Amino acid sequence: MTGSIDMSPKKIDVPSEHWDRLFAPSACLVTITTMDNEGHINAASFGTCVRVCHDPVFIAFTVGRPKDTCNNVLANGEFVVNVPSFEREILEKVRVCGLEFPSGVNELEKAGLTAIPSKLIRPPRIAEYRSHFECKVEWTKQWLHRVMVVGKVVAASVDEGCVDEDGYVLWEKLKPAHYCGHEYKSGFVAAYQKMDVDMIYKDAVGPRNK
């Protein structure tokens, strides 16, 4: 581990009824931390990580079959989704965690990030990131050269001051981000400008089944 944990922002546990509010927007830029059977930490950045169920909260991502993240998830059934903020220094570290380091290398150390213990599972949270979702694997599905992983959230935490008393995100504090995609190389966009839009269809009675 690098850095001083004493300098890290205070993390507050998020009650389960607020987990869905915290994971917004639905698809986020994230760094996923896992551990192998020997206790080595792996951290890998993903441009698309999606909330696929609201209650209970389930989160999904896909990963290349030979990757360390995939091997660790299949072996141990645990991972942490760490959500970075839209800030240059943090996004630079996100990119380092996306590099192809050999197995056994701790990407957090290479990026200058700090591992802190999770609440319920073995893989760590990332201190410098602002929100975290501890997940246990619900199911996996291999297709082509990739594996889809769906995890059930068992604990969530966030930096103090980034949500209100009802668990809603304070966008200007949390600052979640999106990755523009492989073709954009180093392009990231902010995802925290919020607009409330009225329902203009007057006969609507609620969300339809999906």
C-alpha positions as CSV (number, residue, x, y, z in Angstrom):
1,M,0.0,0.0,0.0
2,T,1.1,3.6,-0.7
3,G,0.3,6.9,0.9
4,S,-1.1,7.7,4.3
5,I,-4.5,6.2,5.3
6,D,-4.8,8.9,8.0
7,M,-5.0,11.5,5.1
8,S,-7.8,9.6,3.4
9,P,-11.4,11.1,3.4
10,K,-13.7,9.6,5.9
11,K,-15.8,6.8,4.5
12,I,-19.4,6.4,5.6
13,D,-21.4,3.2,5.3
14,V,-24.4,3.5,3.1
15,P,-27.6,1.8,4.2
16,S,-29.0,-0.8,1.8
17,E,-32.1,1.3,0.9
18,H,-29.8,4.0,-0.5
19,W,-27.4,1.8,-2.6
20,D,-29.5,2.3,-5.8
21,R,-29.4,6.1,-5.3
22,L,-25.6,6.0,-4.9
23,F,-25.0,4.1,-8.1
24,A,-26.0,6.8,-10.4
25,P,-25.8,7.2,-13.4
26,S,-26.4,3.6,-14.4
27,A,-23.2,3.1,-16.3
28,C,-20.0,4.4,-14.8
29,L,-16.3,4.6,-15.3
30,V,-14.9,2.4,-12.5
31,T,-11.8,0.6,-11.2
32,I,-12.6,-3.0,-10.0
33,T,-10.4,-4.5,-7.3
34,T,-10.0,-8.2,-6.8
35,M,-7.6,-10.6,-5.0
36,D,-6.1,-13.9,-6.1
37,N,-5.7,-17.0,-3.9
38,E,-2.4,-15.8,-2.6
39,G,-3.7,-12.4,-1.5
40,H,-2.3,-10.3,-4.3
41,I,-4.4,-7.3,-5.1
42,N,-5.4,-6.6,-8.7
43,A,-7.0,-3.3,-9.9
44,A,-8.4,-2.9,-13.4
45,S,-10.3,0.0,-14.9
46,F,-13.5,-0.5,-16.9
47,G,-15.3,2.0,-19.1
48,T,-18.7,0.4,-18.8
49,C,-20.0,-0.9,-15.5
50,V,-23.8,-1.1,-15.3
51,R,-26.4,-1.4,-12.6
52,V,-28.8,-4.1,-13.9
53,C,-31.2,-4.4,-11.0
54,H,-32.4,-1.7,-8.6
55,D,-33.8,-3.7,-5.6
56,P,-31.7,-5.6,-4.6
57,V,-28.8,-3.8,-6.4
58,F,-26.9,-5.9,-8.9
59,I,-23.9,-4.6,-10.9
60,A,-22.6,-6.1,-14.2
61,F,-19.4,-5.8,-16.3
62,T,-17.6,-7.8,-18.9
63,V,-14.0,-8.8,-18.9
64,G,-11.6,-10.6,-21.2
65,R,-11.3,-14.3,-20.3
66,P,-7.5,-14.4,-19.7
67,K,-7.5,-11.3,-17.6
68,D,-6.5,-11.3,-13.9
69,T,-9.8,-9.7,-12.9
70,C,-11.7,-12.6,-14.6
71,N,-9.5,-15.3,-13.0
72,N,-9.8,-13.8,-9.5
73,V,-13.6,-13.3,-9.8
74,L,-14.1,-16.9,-11.0
75,A,-11.8,-18.2,-8.2
76,N,-13.1,-16.2,-5.3
77,G,-16.4,-14.8,-6.2
78,E,-15.8,-11.3,-4.9
79,F,-15.0,-7.8,-6.3
80,V,-15.2,-4.1,-5.4
81,V,-16.5,-1.5,-7.8
82,N,-14.7,1.7,-7.0
83,V,-16.1,4.9,-8.7
84,P,-13.5,7.6,-9.5
85,S,-14.3,11.3,-9.7
86,F,-14.0,13.6,-12.8
87,E,-10.7,15.1,-11.8
88,R,-7.5,15.0,-13.9
89,E,-5.2,13.6,-11.2
90,I,-7.6,10.8,-10.5
91,L,-8.4,10.0,-14.1
92,E,-4.6,9.8,-14.8
93,K,-4.4,7.1,-12.1
94,V,-7.5,5.4,-13.6
95,R,-5.5,5.1,-16.9
96,V,-2.5,3.5,-15.1
97,C,-4.8,0.9,-13.6
98,G,-5.9,0.1,-17.2
99,L,-2.4,-0.9,-18.3
100,E,-1.4,-4.5,-19.0
101,F,0.9,-5.3,-16.0
102,P,2.1,-8.9,-15.4
103,S,0.1,-11.1,-13.0
104,G,0.9,-10.4,-9.4
105,V,1.7,-6.7,-9.9
106,N,-0.3,-4.4,-7.7
107,E,-1.7,-1.8,-10.0
108,L,-2.7,0.4,-7.1
109,E,1.0,0.8,-6.1
110,K,1.9,1.6,-9.7
111,A,-0.8,4.3,-9.9
112,G,0.0,5.7,-6.4
113,L,-3.3,4.8,-5.0
114,T,-4.1,3.5,-1.5
115,A,-5.8,0.2,-0.6
116,I,-8.1,0.3,2.4
117,P,-10.0,-2.7,3.9
118,S,-13.5,-3.4,2.7
119,K,-16.3,-3.9,5.1
120,L,-17.4,-7.4,4.2
121,I,-15.2,-8.9,1.5
122,R,-11.5,-9.5,1.0
123,P,-10.7,-7.2,-2.0
124,P,-9.9,-3.7,-0.9
125,R,-11.5,-0.4,-1.6
126,I,-9.5,2.5,-3.1
127,A,-9.1,5.4,-0.6
128,E,-8.8,8.1,-3.2
129,Y,-12.0,7.1,-5.0
130,R,-15.3,8.5,-3.6
131,S,-17.8,5.6,-3.7
132,H,-17.5,1.8,-3.4
133,F,-19.7,-1.2,-4.0
134,E,-18.6,-4.5,-2.4
135,C,-20.0,-7.3,-4.5
136,K,-20.4,-11.1,-4.4
137,V,-20.7,-12.9,-7.7
138,E,-24.3,-14.0,-8.5
139,W,-23.5,-15.5,-11.9
140,T,-21.1,-15.4,-14.8
141,K,-21.5,-16.2,-18.5
142,Q,-18.7,-16.8,-21.0
143,W,-19.4,-15.6,-24.6
144,L,-16.8,-15.3,-27.4
145,H,-13.5,-14.3,-25.6
146,R,-15.2,-12.4,-22.7
147,V,-17.0,-13.2,-19.5
148,M,-20.0,-11.3,-18.2
149,V,-20.0,-11.0,-14.4
150,V,-23.1,-10.0,-12.4
151,G,-22.5,-9.3,-8.7
152,K,-24.9,-8.6,-5.8
153,V,-24.0,-5.5,-3.8
154,V,-23.5,-6.6,-0.1
155,A,-22.1,-3.3,1.2
156,A,-21.6,0.3,-0.1
157,S,-19.7,3.3,1.2
158,V,-19.0,6.8,0.1
159,D,-16.9,9.8,1.1
160,E,-18.5,11.8,3.8
161,G,-20.2,14.9,2.3
162,C,-20.9,13.3,-1.1
163,V,-24.5,12.3,-0.4
164,D,-27.4,14.1,1.4
165,E,-29.2,12.8,4.5
166,D,-31.6,10.8,2.2
167,G,-28.7,9.1,0.3
168,Y,-29.1,11.1,-2.9
169,V,-25.8,12.0,-4.7
170,L,-24.5,15.5,-4.4
171,W,-23.3,15.7,-8.0
172,E,-20.8,18.5,-7.6
173,K,-19.1,16.5,-4.8
174,L,-19.2,12.9,-6.2
175,K,-18.5,13.9,-9.8
176,P,-18.9,10.5,-11.5
177,A,-17.4,10.1,-15.0
178,H,-17.8,8.2,-18.2
179,Y,-15.1,6.9,-20.6
180,C,-15.7,7.9,-24.2
181,G,-14.5,4.6,-25.5
182,H,-11.5,3.0,-27.1
183,E,-11.6,5.1,-30.3
184,Y,-11.3,8.3,-28.1
185,K,-8.2,7.0,-26.4
186,S,-7.9,9.5,-23.5
187,G,-11.3,11.0,-23.6
188,F,-13.5,11.2,-20.5
189,V,-16.7,13.2,-20.0
190,A,-18.5,14.5,-16.9
191,A,-21.7,12.9,-15.9
192,Y,-22.9,15.1,-13.0
193,Q,-24.8,17.9,-14.7
194,K,-28.4,17.1,-13.7
195,M,-31.7,18.2,-15.2
196,D,-35.2,17.3,-14.0
197,V,-37.6,16.5,-16.9
198,D,-41.4,16.5,-16.5
199,M,-43.6,13.7,-17.8
200,I,-45.5,15.3,-20.7
201,Y,-47.6,12.2,-21.6
202,K,-50.7,12.9,-19.4
203,D,-52.1,9.4,-19.4
204,A,-48.9,7.9,-17.9
205,V,-49.5,6.1,-14.6
206,G,-46.0,4.9,-13.9
207,P,-43.0,3.1,-15.4
208,R,-43.9,0.2,-17.7
209,N,-42.6,-3.2,-17.1
210,K,-39.2,-3.8,-18.6
